[in-house]
């Protein structure tokens, strides 16, 4: 059972659609977002809310003309909350993401099965960007590769890479609770080649990795472009998502200026994923 601290619940309304609101708000450290028909709800642990964050939030909402209301909510058993809302996720016949409570599920038609304990904050694989990342991974040879998963969240991509034969996976996330969750999910999936670390910068050895995965927001992709690019060996692959379609040309240009050559673009909904090779 995962009981977390008291939360503040922010309800956002705007003329923007939900995906756009989530993209704007992902610049801030919300634990998770819940999309309703007429609004987006964001959750923040009470201890993360300070004057600086409130000023940043106000600035974003003024810039993008979003209105919001705040409500304080008490501790919940978030796992139980997720159980009532979490459906299995399939990426073609390549990968199925499910939870322990999906007891009667037929998994026979999938190449890879990932079992996760879905906790608030870290994602359950339902977002378009996770689909795009996994679909990109399906066409990359992982056997005996050294891999960096930057912004690993629940650890879904790390677990898949391990199952696909990666020799070693380093999963980095900004939230220390995510790091613990990654290792729990790795153990649940019998993955022994994953190391999870807490960090907010891609401070890793240069030219070390064969594959780098980063499913994070545009701002972080921009800030970390140099470090993520330098982390790759020559001929290594970089796969990025968390990018709105209208931002992808800027991201492509930025990474191509850092010794990356674009190999593939994939779109789903309003989101894009990019695959580069280091040269």
C-alpha positions in Angstrom: 0.0 0.0 0.0 1.4 3.4 -1.0 0.2 6.2 1.2 1.6 9.6 0.1 1.5 13.0 1.8 -1.4 15.4 1.6 -2.0 16.8 -1.9 -3.2 20.0 -3.5 -5.5 19.4 -6.4 -5.5 22.0 -9.2 -8.4 22.0 -11.7 -7.5 23.8 -14.9 -9.9 25.1 -17.6 -9.1 26.7 -20.9 -10.0 27.0 -24.5 -6.9 24.8 -25.2 -7.5 21.0 -25.5 -6.4 18.8 -22.6 -3.2 17.6 -24.3 -2.1 21.2 -24.8 -2.8 22.1 -21.2 -0.8 19.1 -20.0 2.1 20.1 -22.2 2.1 23.7 -20.7 1.7 22.4 -17.1 4.4 19.7 -17.5 7.0 22.4 -16.9 6.0 22.3 -13.3 6.6 19.3 -10.8 3.0 18.0 -10.8 2.9 14.4 -9.7 0.2 13.4 -12.2 -2.6 14.7 -14.4 -6.1 13.5 -14.8 -8.0 14.5 -17.9 -11.8 15.2 -17.7 -14.1 16.2 -20.5 -13.9 19.9 -19.6 -10.7 20.2 -17.5 -7.3 18.9 -16.5 -6.7 18.1 -12.9 -3.1 18.2 -11.6 -1.9 16.8 -8.3 1.0 18.3 -6.2 2.2 17.0 -2.8 1.6 19.9 -0.4 5.3 20.1 0.6 6.3 20.9 -3.0 4.1 24.0 -3.1 6.0 27.2 -2.3 5.8 30.9 -3.3 8.2 30.4 -6.2 6.1 27.5 -7.6 2.9 29.6 -7.2 4.4 32.5 -9.1 5.6 30.1 -12.0 2.1 28.6 -12.1 0.4 32.0 -12.2 2.8 33.1 -15.0 2.0 30.0 -17.1 -1.7 30.4 -16.6 -1.7 34.0 -17.5 0.4 33.4 -20.6 -1.8 30.6 -21.9 -5.1 32.0 -20.5 -5.9 29.1 -18.2 -8.1 29.4 -15.2 -7.7 27.2 -12.1 -9.0 26.3 -8.7 -7.2 24.7 -5.8 -8.4 22.1 -3.4 -6.5 20.3 -0.6 -7.1 16.6 -0.5 -6.0 14.1 2.2 -4.0 10.9 2.0 -5.4 8.1 -0.1 -4.4 4.6 -1.0 -3.3 5.6 -4.5 -2.8 2.0 -5.7 -6.4 1.3 -4.9 -7.4 4.5 -6.8 -5.4 3.3 -9.9 -6.9 -0.2 -9.7 -10.3 1.3 -10.5 -9.0 3.3 -13.5 -6.1 1.5 -14.9 -6.8 -0.5 -18.1 -4.1 -2.7 -19.9 -2.2 -1.0 -22.6 -1.2 -2.7 -25.8 1.4 -1.6 -28.5 0.4 -3.6 -31.5 1.3 -7.3 -30.8 4.7 -6.2 -29.6 4.1 -5.3 -26.0 1.4 -5.4 -23.3 1.5 -3.3 -20.1 -0.7 -4.6 -17.4 -1.0 -4.8 -13.6 -1.4 -7.7 -11.1 -5.1 -7.2 -10.8 -5.7 -7.9 -14.5 -6.2 -11.6 -13.6 -8.3 -12.9 -16.5 -6.3 -11.2 -19.3 -5.2 -13.2 -22.4 -1.5 -12.3 -22.9 -0.7 -15.0 -25.5 -0.6 -12.8 -28.5 2.1 -10.4 -27.2 5.9 -10.7 -27.6 6.6 -8.9 -24.4 4.5 -8.6 -21.2 5.3 -5.9 -18.6 3.7 -6.0 -15.2 3.7 -2.8 -13.2 2.4 -1.6 -9.9 0.8 1.6 -11.0 1.5 4.4 -8.5 0.5 8.0 -8.7 3.1 10.2 -10.4 5.0 8.0 -12.7 2.7 6.9 -15.5 1.0 3.7 -16.6 1.9 3.7 -20.3 -1.4 5.1 -21.5 0.0 8.3 -22.9 0.7 8.6 -26.7 4.3 9.3 -26.0 4.9 6.0 -24.3 3.2 4.2 -27.2 5.5 6.0 -29.6 8.6 5.2 -27.6 7.8 1.5 -27.4 6.9 1.3 -31.1 10.3 2.9 -31.9 12.0 0.4 -29.6 10.4 -2.5 -31.4 12.7 -1.8 -34.4 16.0 -1.4 -32.4 18.3 -4.3 -31.5 18.8 -4.3 -27.8 20.9 -7.4 -27.2 24.1 -6.7 -25.3 23.5 -2.9 -25.5 24.3 -0.3 -22.8 21.2 1.9 -22.4 20.2 5.1 -20.6 16.6 5.8 -19.8 16.4 9.4 -18.8 13.2 10.5 -17.1 12.3 6.8 -16.5 9.1 7.3 -14.4 7.6 3.9 -13.7 10.5 2.2 -15.5 8.4 0.7 -18.4 11.0 1.5 -21.1 13.8 0.2 -18.9 12.0 -3.0 -18.2 11.2 -3.5 -21.9 14.9 -2.9 -22.8 16.0 -5.5 -20.2 13.5 -8.0 -21.5 14.7 -7.3 -25.1 18.3 -8.3 -24.0 20.0 -5.1 -23.0 23.2 -5.8 -21.1 22.8 -2.9 -18.7 20.2 -0.2 -18.2 20.6 3.0 -16.2 17.2 4.6 -15.3 17.4 8.2 -14.1 14.5 10.1 -12.6 14.1 13.5 -10.8 11.8 12.0 -8.2 13.4 9.7 -5.6 10.1 7.9 -5.1 10.1 7.1 -8.8 13.5 5.5 -8.3 12.1 3.2 -5.7 9.1 2.4 -7.9 11.4 1.6 -10.8 13.3 -1.0 -8.8 10.1 -2.6 -7.4 8.7 -2.9 -11.0 12.1 -4.3 -12.2 12.0 -7.0 -9.6 8.4 -7.8 -10.4 9.4 -8.4 -14.0 12.5 -10.4 -13.1 14.8 -7.8 -14.6 18.3 -7.9 -13.2 20.2 -5.5 -15.4 18.5 -2.3 -14.3 20.0 0.3 -12.0 17.8 3.3 -11.0 19.3 6.6 -9.8 17.9 9.9 -8.6 19.0 12.9 -10.7 17.9 16.0 -12.4 20.7 16.2 -14.9 22.0 13.7 -17.5 25.5 13.6 -15.8 26.7 10.4 -17.3 29.9 9.2 -18.9 30.5 10.6 -22.3 30.3 8.3 -25.4 29.3 5.4 -23.2 25.8 4.3 -24.2 24.6 2.4 -27.3 21.0 3.7 -26.8 19.6 6.7 -25.0 15.8 7.0 -24.4 14.2 10.2 -23.1 10.4 10.5 -22.9 10.2 13.9 -21.1 9.0 17.4 -21.7 10.3 19.8 -24.4 12.0 22.1 -21.9 14.1 19.3 -20.5 14.9 18.0 -23.9 16.2 21.4 -24.8 18.2 21.8 -21.6 19.8 18.4 -21.8 20.5 18.3 -25.6 24.3 18.5 -25.2 24.6 16.0 -22.4 22.2 13.4 -23.9 24.0 13.7 -27.3 27.4 13.3 -25.7 26.3 10.2 -23.8 26.1 8.2 -27.0 28.7 6.2 -28.8 29.2 6.9 -32.4 26.5 5.0 -34.3 24.3 4.9 -31.2 20.6 5.6 -31.2 18.8 8.4 -29.4 15.0 8.2 -29.1 13.0 11.2 -27.9 9.4 11.9 -27.1 7.3 14.2 -25.0 7.3 16.5 -28.0 4.2 18.3 -29.4 4.1 18.1 -33.2 4.5 21.9 -33.5 7.7 21.7 -31.5 9.4 18.8 -33.3 11.2 20.9 -36.0 12.9 22.9 -33.3 14.0 19.8 -31.4 15.2 18.2 -34.6 17.3 21.2 -35.4 18.7 21.4 -31.9 19.9 17.8 -31.8 21.1 17.8 -35.4 23.4 20.7 -34.3 24.7 18.3 -31.6 26.0 15.5 -33.9 22.7 13.7 -34.3 21.3 12.6 -37.6 17.5 12.2 -37.8 16.4 8.7 -38.9 12.7 8.5 -38.2 9.7 10.6 -37.1 6.5 9.1 -35.7 3.3 10.9 -34.7 0.3 9.9 -32.6 -2.4 12.4 -31.7 -0.7 15.7 -31.1 2.6 14.1 -30.0 5.8 13.1 -31.9 8.7 10.8 -31.3 12.1 11.2 -33.0 14.9 8.7 -33.6 18.5 9.9 -34.2 21.8 8.2 -34.8 25.0 9.7 -33.4 27.9 10.4 -35.9 
